[in-house]
Amino acid sequence: MKIRFWGVRGSIPSPGAGTVRYGGNTSCVAAEIGDDFIIFDAGTGLRLLGNHLLSRPKRPRIHLFISHVHWDHIQGFPFFAPAYTAGFEIRVYGRGQADNTLGQILAGQMEGPNFPVSLDQLAAKISYRDLSAGDKLDLQAQDGTPLASVHCVAGHHPNGVLMYRLQESAKGKSMVYATDTEHYEGRLDLDLARLAQGADVLIYDGMYTPEEYEKNHKGWGHSTWEQGLAIVKKAEVRHLVVFHHDPSHDDEFLDKLHRDIRRTAQSEMPGVSVSMAIEGQTIELD
């Protein structure tokens, strides 16, 4: 399994001189397993991923899992080139909202006058499946053999969010994608700890520093790197990736934050790897 980060920011794209190294695109992470791509979230990073997929000699089947439908997690979908290209198969999974299915929500952001192309004009074969917390899917490769399983649980975010565990069938390697979730005060999110148990990689919402969270951001639906480390310790995860960077956190800020997190992890949890999500970064699980 090869994991690549195509967008690592939260809330709004933040291009500019201060975000060159970590990147300014919003949330999009892809796991490549064989000839298939399993993608988590459709932020603006999805556009670059789409261009990459078009350049490949063989068209992969695409499984796209949406954590929730706030704009920074779906705004790349109207610019996803494979959706406009016949021969691509795209399967989209996530939560609907109230009386609207996931497909209806994605169609809504492409309605005029906001966008010139409607969802039903796209040339790819696109299907939608609404998920509920606790669902577990078994995905198959294009040749019909087992590819991976995806299990989801509910996080804590305004309007709701799903957190996902992806487990490769062939080698059992696993990653957990847990963004836009807020920790409980004074205790761990045991649903997430169970989801992440023994995972190789936890990609976790560390949008705020502990100080920022305590001072200004309680109830906003985001967490801290400190809580990410607590989940890693409880669930015996091997590698923490701090994700969904605040748009106000520039490269220098994130460099310093990375040093602080790494120092804490080395002191309290020797052997655990910690990194900051960087656009273009890859993690290979053999």
N, C-alpha and C positions, 0 to 999 in steps of 0.2 A: 504494500500500500504506500502510495506517495501522496502526501498532503501538501498543498500549496495555497498560500495566502494571496488572494487577489484584491481584497479590500479589508482594511483593519480598523477604520474609524467608526465612530458613532455619531448619530444625530444629523450631521450634514457633511458633505464633501468639504475638505479643507486643503485645497492645493495652495502651493506657495513656497517661497524660499525656506521657510521654517519647517516644512514637513516633507522635504525631499527624500530623506533617508528612510523614514518609517512609512511614508505614503499617506495620501489624502483621500483615497476612495473608501466608500462605506462598505459594510460587511459582505464578504463573499469568500468562502473557503471551499476548496475542491479536493476530494480524495479520488485518486486514480487507481482503479483495480482492474488489471487486464485491459480490456478494450472499453470499459465502462467508466463513466464519471459520476460520482455522487457528490452533489453540490449542496452546501448549506448557505442559504440566504442569497438574495438577488439584489444586493446593493449595487452601487455604481461600479464596483470591481467586476461585476458580471460582464460588462461590455468588453473588457480586455480578455477575459476568459473566453468569451464567445469568439473573438477574433482568433485566439489560439486554436480553438476547436475547429474552425474553418480551415486552418492551415494544415491540419493533420491528414495523412493519406487515407485513413479509414475513418468513417463517421461513427463516433461512439454513441451508444445509448446513454441518455442523460437522465439521471434521477435528481430532481431539485426539491430539497426540503426547506420550507420556509419556517423560520422560528415564530414569526408574527408579521403582521402586515403594516407596521409603521413604515413611513416612506423610506427611511434610510435602509430598509431591508428588502424593499421591492422596486425601488426606483430605477434599477438597472435593467429590469425585465423588458421594457419597451425598446431597449437598445441592444438586445441579445441577438446577435446575427444568426445563430442557428435556428431561432424561432421563425425567421423569414425564409429559410432554406429548405426546399423539398428534400426528403430523404432523411432528415433528422427526426428521431423519436424522442420526445421530451415528456417525462412523467413528473408531475408537480404534486407535492404533498404538503399539507399544513392544516391549520385551523381556519374554519370559517368564523364569521362573527355575526351574532344575532340571527337575522333571517337571510344573511348573504353567505353563499358558499365561497370557497377560496377562489374558484374560477370567476365568479361574479365580481369579487373584489379586485382581482387583477385586471379584469375587463374595464372596471370603473375608472382606473387611473389612465386608461388609454382612450377614453371617450372624448369626443370633441366638446368644447373647443380646446381642451387641454393637450390633445395629441392628435396628429393627422391620420394615424393608422389605427384601425380597431383590431381587437384581439382576434375576431373571426376572419380577418384578412390574412393572417399569418399562414405561411405555406407548410411549416413543419407539422408533423403529427403530434398533437399535444393533448394529454389527458390530465385530469385533476382528481385527487382523492383527498377528502377531508379526513383529518385524524383527530382522535381524542387522546387525552393523557392516558398512558398505560398501554397504548397500542404497540404491537411489535410486528414488523414486516419482515418477510424473508424475500430477498431480491435474487433474481436469477440473471446469469450472464446471457449474452445473446445466443450462445449455443445451448442454453437450457440447463446448464450446470449451476449449482449453488454459488452465489456471488458474495453475499453479505447479509447480515441482519441489521435492522435499525429499530431501536426501542426508544420511545419517547415518554417523558414525564412532564408535568406542569412546573413552570417556574413562577416567579413573582414579579409581575410587571403590569402597568396599566393596560387594560384591554386583554391581558393574558399573553402567555408565551409558552412555547414548547422547547424543551432541552432534549438533545438527541445523543444516543450512543450508537456508533457504527462499529460493527465487528465483522472483520473479514472471515469468510468461510474457510478458505484454504489453510491459512496459518494462524488464525485466531487473534490477529493483531487488532487493536481497538483504539478508537478515539472518542472523546465526548465533547460535544459542542454545546456550551452553556453560556449564552450571552443574553443581555437584557433581563437579568434576574437579580433581585435584591435579597440579601441574606436576612434571616431572622435576627432580631436583636437578642443577643445573649445565648444563642444556640445555633447549631448547624442545621442546614436543610438536609434532613436525613434521606429524603427522596433522591436528591442529587448525589449524596454520598453513596447510596446503594447503586444508582445508575453508573457511577464512576468507579465502582469497586474493581481494583486491579487493572484499570485501563492503562494503556501505554502513554496516552496523551490526554490532558484535559485543557481545552481551550475555554478560558473563563473570562467573564466580564469584570475587568479591573478598571472601569472607566474613571473612578475617583480614587484619590489617595484616602487613607483612613481619616486624615484631618479634614479634607474637603467634604467627605461624606458626613461626618459628625456636625460640621458647622453649617452646611447649606443644602445638603442633598438627600436627607432622609425622606423616604416615600417617593422618590423619583424613579424607582425601579431598576437601579443599578447597584453594583457592588464594588469591592475593593480587592487589591491583590492579597491583602492580609487574610480575607475570607477564602480566597482561592487556595492559599497555602494550608489553611485549616482543613479544607475538603481533601486536598492532596494527602495530608497526613492521615486523616480518618480512613480514606478509601485506598490508601497505599498505591497512589498513582505515581508513575515514573517521571513524568515531565509535565510541568505547568507552563502554558503559554498565556500570558496576560494580553487581553484582546479588547476591542471596542474602545480605542483610545479617545479621550475627550478631544474635540476639535481645538481647544485652547492649549493643549499640551504639545509643544513643539519638540523638535528632535533633541535639543539640549535637555529639556525637562525629562523626556523619556529615557535618555542616557543615564541621567542621575538616578531616576526612579529604578531603572534596571539594576544599577549598582547596589542600591539600598535593598531591593528585594533579594538579590543574589546573596548579599551578606547575611541577611536574616535566614534564608534557606540553608546556607552552608553551616550556620551556627546551630540551627534547630533540627534540620533534616538532612544530614550528610547523605549524598548519593542521589538526591532528587535534583533533576535539572530544571532550571527556570529560564525562560526567554520571554522577550517582548515580541508580539506579533509584528512582523515587518512585511510590507507588500513585496511579493516576489519570493519570499522565503519558502523553502521546501523542507519537509521532514519526511524521511524515508524510514518505514518500519519493515524490516526484513524478518 
